[in-house]
């Protein structure tokens, strides 16, 4: 007969308010095999854990139940305490009587919550009686990391991992690292020059001997599991030999053809052979093949003629390189919702209606106007500028119900930049709400209003049209209850932050989850905010959702710390809650292979003495398996069980009624 202990947590008043925890403990003491029961105010506290350890030793318990909050919260805590007392940690089970009982049954008599808690705890006791001691799985770890995305979050993650003494592969799809931050003029709330902050980190990443840069590259395929990923990376052809190029810029100067600059967001043109911006890292030109006359028409070739090192090769092809890594950090960033979706604001029809990021380029000293604020239509300095907030954000009609988080702050920054450059100009801001939730953020917005004379109008814009060289903006000021009409020289839209194009495709390659907006899902928003459900893959920055630069940098460092913790030992221990195949009954139907969301089930075979394959069967790769149990449900022959949740255990719980 097993010797089981039951510990019922009051969780302060979270559980005790609607569940009679003392009665739950008393009822459990009547069950066969239960030799110790108690209830305590906070089982997760140090005194609570000490009591649990002492009870295991004094009563020689070989299994324990903790009826408390969700296992996601403190299961590891209680299992560590059990292990410290000499008990196999997988002989400790947690019954969720907080989220499943107390929080959903607000009965002051405690009747419903108490009865349900008794039932759930009894089921867990019967299940525990069928438990078998499990051991953690040991997996070797390759101590090299892959960082996908070369924005500020990815750069920070790569630098921190490299400074921890580990090798890093940094993959960026653009010709230069830097991401969206490289486009910014200044950053709020300190108004530091963006390039002054970012460029040193970019150079540091290039010079760090532990970091290998793969720019103009994309992840093609990911195989393997935590500690042992195999990644195929497509290195797109730059038509320039990076190893021989000196970055002299002679080829760019002599190129006779221009095309629209993606980096300048259509506000300027660039040469067909180019570097995105003057501080690009690496400082190696790229040939824009679709617009190159030599590649498309076999004409020109002026860049190759003037190239001293002879590093231009028009026949260069894409290359696939394979890297083996132990961990992956995803920091792919964001893009703005295409402004073509905002025809109601005149975008596309009126040249002087621009996006917030385009305004950043106008304000930047390295931008197309050298830092002077000039409107695109006639290059004149605008005297009246209207800033419209929440363009696409919090708008179900545009498919974006969330707040883009940084728009209020960067619009306030834009009004300051405008006033500092156009002293006699006037800025107007149409807003719904001002959300300035950050350190010194509220003071920053107040400064824009009180010191730089930005006129904030609470209301939505109803119409934007062009008349006599002016952009007429009609809207409402709901605070004064009046209609407003402004003759503006330029209109700036604070457009919604959305996920990167192709974010869902990359998520499917990596085997990680994403929401309906294609932002990547973290494992737990509070307790594991930079981890994913796929072990060994971590997240950083705005690939998870809108956030500002300090948050992105913090998450880059957080993801790096998780990677370094993983790399701290030659082997890692994984939870043994994995599927197992009964080889005797498996009929090789492969339904489990199709159903598994983590590709953890492989096709295996049995050979005879002569080496001939006599039968096929499924095999679970324990390094990949996440213990979700989908394969158990899919198996027609009932040949798959989930350790810790076997059919025998589940039926024992059900039959306890």
PyMOL commands that set and color helices and strands:
alter all, ss='L'
color gray80, all
select helices_A, chain A and resi 21-28+46-59+71-84+89-91+98-102+111-129+152-163+179-183+194-207+250-254+289-291+293-297+302-306+339-341+343-345+356-363+396-398+407-421+441-450+503-510+541-543+549-566+591-595+630-634+647-654
alter helices_A, ss='H'
color red, helices_A
select strands_A, chain A and resi 4-9+34-40+63-68+92-96+137-140+144-148+167-172+186-187+192-193+211-215+217-225+228-235+258-260+269-271+273-274+286-287+319-325+327-330+334-336+353-355+384-391+426-431+455-458+461-467+470-477+482-488+490-495+497-499+537-539+571-574+579-581+601-607+613-620+640-642
alter strands_A, ss='S'
color yellow, strands_A
deselect
rebuild
show_as cartoon
